[in-house]
Amino acid sequence: MTADLTRRDLLAAGGTAAASLPLAAHGQGMPGHAQGQAAQAPPRVWRFFNEAEARLVTAMVDRLIPADAEFTGAAGAGVPEYLDGQLAGAWGHGNRLYRLGPFQQGTPEQGYQLPFTPAELYRLALPAFAAWVRQGYGSGFEALPGALQDEALSRAETGEAGFEQVSSAVFFETLLANTVEGFLSDPMYGGNRDFVGWRMVGFPGPYAGYVDLLERHDLRFTRAPRGIAEAMQEHAAHHRAPTPQR
């Protein structure tokens, strides 16, 4: 991972295209937490992850997008819950993936070329990563200090981590992309809790009523973020309002 790339730069570079879309669409006032604060405990019931996988994913995504003095990290933003829901659904099952092969080594421009569904990729890679970390560092990933967690993730990113069935580089790339998507997706999909991702990058959400602003330039749009659910509620309330009598 590039050391001089800030978290805000990373998320802004990802663009706001992911801001209102869940993973399935890509291929199918809470205060911030101080840095170093423990990640939120996983929920008791998971749809896809088992408890060990949930703890590992929570620790991993919270190093990819850590908390700072102003904003919570990926764990506090609900990214593990977002990933769990997506992996348990149509996207995780690869409902829109072509899976008949042949599967060969692809070029970077071709993107994902493995025969596994996203769910299968995570199911294979998570225990492989956990075992590799324990063998190389003598401890589970969750128990390592932050510097060693970053080192382990960086080695996975370069493909140095020794997985048998999948490439650690492919898994890292997938996890990083999914983490950013979960942090910037509409909150109705489980991540971006309290609009933390949108507040960080200054995205107001899927506002539709810009007509009165079309001819006004050099204005800063400072309205508080709102999501799809809030927009639908406002739309419904507008249509329920009584028509003024003339």
C-alpha positions in Angstrom: 0.0 0.0 0.0 1.4 3.4 -0.9 2.5 5.1 2.3 2.1 8.7 1.1 -1.5 8.3 -0.1 -3.9 9.6 2.6 -7.1 7.9 3.4 -9.1 10.8 2.0 -7.1 10.8 -1.2 -7.7 7.0 -1.6 -11.5 7.4 -1.2 -11.7 10.5 -3.4 -9.7 8.7 -6.1 -12.2 5.9 -6.0 -14.7 8.5 -7.2 -18.3 9.0 -6.1 -19.6 6.5 -8.6 -19.6 3.9 -5.9 -21.3 6.2 -3.5 -24.9 5.2 -4.3 -24.2 1.7 -5.7 -24.0 -1.6 -3.9 -21.5 -4.3 -5.0 -24.2 -6.0 -7.0 -24.6 -3.0 -9.1 -20.9 -2.9 -10.1 -20.9 -6.5 -11.3 -24.1 -7.4 -10.9 -24.6 12.7 13.4 -22.4 10.0 15.0 -19.0 11.4 16.2 -15.8 10.2 14.7 -13.6 7.7 16.6 -10.1 8.6 17.7 -7.4 6.6 16.0 -6.4 3.4 17.7 -9.9 2.9 19.2 -11.0 -0.7 19.0 -13.2 -1.6 16.1 -16.8 -2.2 16.8 -17.7 -5.8 17.8 -19.2 -7.9 15.0 -22.9 -8.5 15.2 -24.0 -11.9 16.7 -25.6 -13.1 13.5 -23.8 -13.2 10.1 -25.3 -14.2 6.9 -22.1 -15.3 5.2 -19.1 -15.0 7.5 -18.5 -17.3 10.4 -17.3 -15.7 13.6 -13.6 -16.3 12.9 -13.9 -14.8 9.4 -15.9 -11.9 10.7 -13.2 -11.0 13.2 -10.5 -11.3 10.6 -12.4 -9.2 8.0 -13.2 -6.6 10.6 -9.5 -6.2 11.5 -8.4 -6.2 7.9 -10.8 -3.5 6.6 -10.1 -1.3 9.6 -6.4 -1.3 8.6 -7.3 -0.5 5.0 -9.5 2.5 6.2 -8.4 3.2 9.8 -10.1 5.6 12.1 -8.7 9.1 12.8 -9.6 11.9 15.1 -12.6 13.0 13.0 -13.9 9.9 11.3 -14.5 6.3 12.2 -12.8 3.6 10.2 -14.2 0.9 8.0 -15.3 -1.3 10.9 -17.2 1.5 12.6 -18.8 2.5 9.2 -20.3 -1.0 8.9 -18.1 -2.3 6.0 -18.0 -5.8 7.4 -21.8 -6.0 7.6 -21.9 -4.6 4.1 -19.6 -7.2 2.8 -21.4 -10.0 4.6 -24.7 -9.0 3.0 -23.3 -8.7 -0.5 -21.4 -12.0 -0.2 -24.6 -13.8 1.0 -26.6 -12.4 -1.9 -26.6 -12.5 -5.7 -23.3 -10.8 -6.2 -21.5 -13.2 -3.8 -23.1 -16.2 -5.7 -21.8 -14.8 -9.0 -25.2 -14.7 -10.6 -24.0 -12.4 -13.3 -20.5 -13.9 -13.8 -19.5 -16.0 -16.8 -18.1 -19.2 -15.3 -17.7 -21.7 -18.2 -14.0 -21.0 -18.9 -11.4 -21.5 -20.1 -9.7 -19.6 -17.2 -6.3 -18.4 -18.1 -3.9 -15.8 -16.8 -5.3 -12.5 -17.8 -3.8 -9.1 -18.3 -4.4 -6.2 -15.8 -6.8 -4.6 -18.3 -9.0 -7.7 -18.3 -9.7 -7.6 -14.6 -10.9 -10.6 -12.6 -10.1 -13.9 -14.4 -10.6 -16.6 -11.7 -13.2 -19.4 -11.8 -14.4 -18.5 -8.3 -17.5 -16.6 -7.4 -16.8 -13.7 -5.0 -18.1 -15.9 -2.1 -15.8 -18.7 -3.1 -12.9 -16.3 -3.3 -13.4 -15.0 0.2 -14.1 -18.5 1.6 -10.8 -19.8 0.2 -8.7 -16.7 0.8 -9.6 -15.8 4.4 -8.4 -19.0 6.1 -5.4 -19.1 3.8 -4.5 -15.5 4.9 -5.1 -16.3 8.5 -2.9 -19.4 8.4 -0.1 -17.6 6.5 -0.1 -14.8 9.1 -0.1 -17.2 12.0 2.8 -19.1 10.5 4.9 -16.1 9.6 4.1 -13.8 12.6 3.3 -16.3 15.3 -0.1 -14.8 16.0 -3.5 -14.2 14.5 -3.8 -11.0 12.4 -6.3 -9.4 14.9 -3.7 -9.7 17.7 -0.8 -8.1 15.7 0.2 -4.4 16.3 -0.9 -2.1 13.5 2.5 -1.8 11.9 2.7 -5.6 11.4 -0.8 -5.7 10.2 0.1 -3.2 7.6 3.2 -5.2 6.7 1.1 -8.4 6.3 -1.4 -6.6 4.1 1.3 -5.1 2.0 2.9 -8.5 1.4 -0.5 -9.9 0.4 -0.9 -7.0 -2.0 2.3 -7.8 -3.8 1.5 -11.5 -4.0 4.1 -12.5 -1.5 1.7 -14.3 0.8 1.7 -18.0 0.0 -1.8 -19.1 -0.8 -2.3 -22.4 -2.6 -5.6 -22.0 -4.5 -5.9 -18.2 -5.1 -3.5 -15.3 -5.5 -3.1 -13.2 -2.5 -2.7 -10.2 -4.8 -6.1 -10.9 -6.4 -7.7 -11.3 -3.0 -6.1 -8.1 -1.7 -7.3 -6.1 -4.7 -10.8 -7.5 -4.3 -10.9 -6.8 -0.6 -9.6 -3.2 -1.0 -12.1 -2.4 -3.8 -15.0 -3.9 -1.7 -13.9 -2.0 1.4 -13.9 1.3 -0.5 -17.3 0.5 -2.0 -18.7 -0.4 1.3 -17.4 2.8 2.9 -18.9 4.9 0.1 -22.0 3.0 -0.8 -25.5 4.2 0.1 -26.2 3.4 3.8 -29.2 1.3 2.8 -26.8 -1.4 1.9 -25.2 -1.6 5.3 -22.0 0.4 5.0 -21.3 4.1 5.2 -22.9 4.3 8.6 -24.1 7.8 9.4 -22.8 8.9 6.0 -19.2 8.8 7.3 -17.8 8.1 3.9 -19.8 10.8 2.1 -19.0 13.4 4.8 -15.3 12.6 4.5 -15.2 13.2 0.7 -17.9 15.9 0.7 -20.5 14.0 -1.3 -24.1 15.1 -0.6 -25.8 11.9 -1.7 -28.3 11.4 -4.5 -30.0 14.7 -4.5 -32.2 15.2 -7.5 -33.5 18.8 -7.2 -30.8 20.9 -8.7 -33.0 23.0 -11.0 -32.7 26.2 -9.0 -28.9 25.9 -9.0 -28.3 25.2 -12.7 -27.5 28.8 -13.6 -25.6 29.6 -10.5 -21.8 29.0 -10.6 -18.9 28.8 -8.1 -21.2 27.8 -5.2 -20.2 25.3 -2.6 -22.9 22.7 -2.0 -23.0 22.2 1.7 -26.2 20.4 2.4 -26.0 17.5 4.7 -25.8 14.1 3.0 -28.9 12.0 2.5 -29.3 8.6 1.1 -31.8 6.8 -1.2 -34.0 5.9 1.7 -34.3 9.5 2.9 -34.9 10.7 -0.7 -37.7 8.2 -1.1 -39.3 9.2 2.2 -39.2 12.9 1.2 -40.7 12.0 -2.2 -43.5 10.0 -0.5 -44.1 12.8 2.0 -44.3 15.4 -0.8 -47.0 13.4 -2.6 -49.0 12.8 0.6 -49.1 16.5 1.3 -52.5 18.1 0.7 -52.8 20.3 -2.4 -53.3 23.9 -1.5 -56.8 25.2 -2.2 -57.0 28.2 -4.6 
